[in-house]
Amino acid sequence: MAALDESAAWSPGDFLMARVSDAMELSNFLFLKANSADSDGIEPPSPLPRPGTPEPTEEKEKYEFASGEELSGFFSRMASM
């Protein structure tokens, strides 16, 4: 099956572990970004390559973080639901 479909080379557990690893790396990145004074040089993590998916392009997405006012507005709307 793996000869016909590259994604069959990994078991569902392998895909889940890659997803968990990516989530943990992103969580660590966001924690450092939020709690570090010199967070401008921190690059976001790249996800683990998975079989059967195309390689990501070289152009990285720039993250735009919400301001404090946007966050407080969001949480006040959520609290009033």
N, C-alpha and C positions, 0 to 999 in steps of 0.2 A: 504494500500500500504506500510506503514511503517513497518508492520510486515514481509513483504517479502524482502524489501530492506531498509537497515538502512539509506542510503543516502536520502531517500524520507522523512525522519523526518524533514529535513530542507528545507525551501523554497529557491528558487534561490536568493532572497534578503538576506537571512541569509548567504548563501555561499559568496555572494559579500561583505557583511559586514565583514565576517571573513577575506577575502582576503585584504580588505582595512586596517583592523586592523593589519594584519601581515606586510603589506607594510609600515605602519606608524612606527611600532616597529623597523623594519629593517632600515628605514630611520633615526630614532633617534639613533640607534646603530652606524650606519656609520658616522653620524655627530659627535657623541661623540668620536668615534675612531679616526677621522681625526683631531679633535680640542682639544683633551685632552692630556696633557703631560703624565699623568699616565693611559694610555688606555690599558696597558697590562693585567690588571685584569678584563676588561669588557668582559663578555660572550655574544655571539650572542643570540638573542631571539629565543625561540622555537615557532613554528607556533601553532595556535589554533587547537586543535583536531577537526576533522570533522567526522561526522557519515559515516560509510561505508568505511573508509580508515584504513589501518592497523596502529597500534601504531608504532611510530618511534623507532629505535633501540637505545640502550644506548650510542653507540659510536657516538660522535659528529664529524662533519666535521670540519677540521681546515681550516680557511680562509687564503689564501696567498694573500697579497696585492701587487699591482704593485709598482715598484720603480718609482721615479720621471722621470728617463730617459725613461722608458716604457710608462708612461703617456704622456710625451711630444712627443714621437714618434707616439703614437696613434693619438693624436690630430692634429699633423702636417699632417699625412696621411689623416685624415678626412677633414681637411681644403683644401687639394689639390684635392679633388674629384670634 
